[in-house]
Amino acid sequence: MTHTFEEVSQIAHSLPEDQRIQLANSLYESVSHEEPEGTEAEITAAWEVEIKRRLDEMDSGAVQMIPGEEVMAKMLSRLSPEARARLNK
């Protein structure tokens, strides 16, 4: 028996939150086959270069810094009232 996306979605949304999270992770892992390129040491070295570049941009004023409170307020304003209520629990 084949189920439609709508049927599967409706069933998934009726699951408890912890099971929806497990399902989401399982689905993501089933399609995420991308392996990082390079060894762990090479990846670490690349991140160090990126971190230095970003710090240099901040120190030079090349990027505009946004206060964390402002970022959080903007993110929260985009959430539904239900999602905001769950965060306040």
Secondary structure as UniProt FT lines:
FT   HELIX           5..13
FT   HELIX           17..31
FT   HELIX           40..60
FT   HELIX           68..78
FT   HELIX           81..87
//
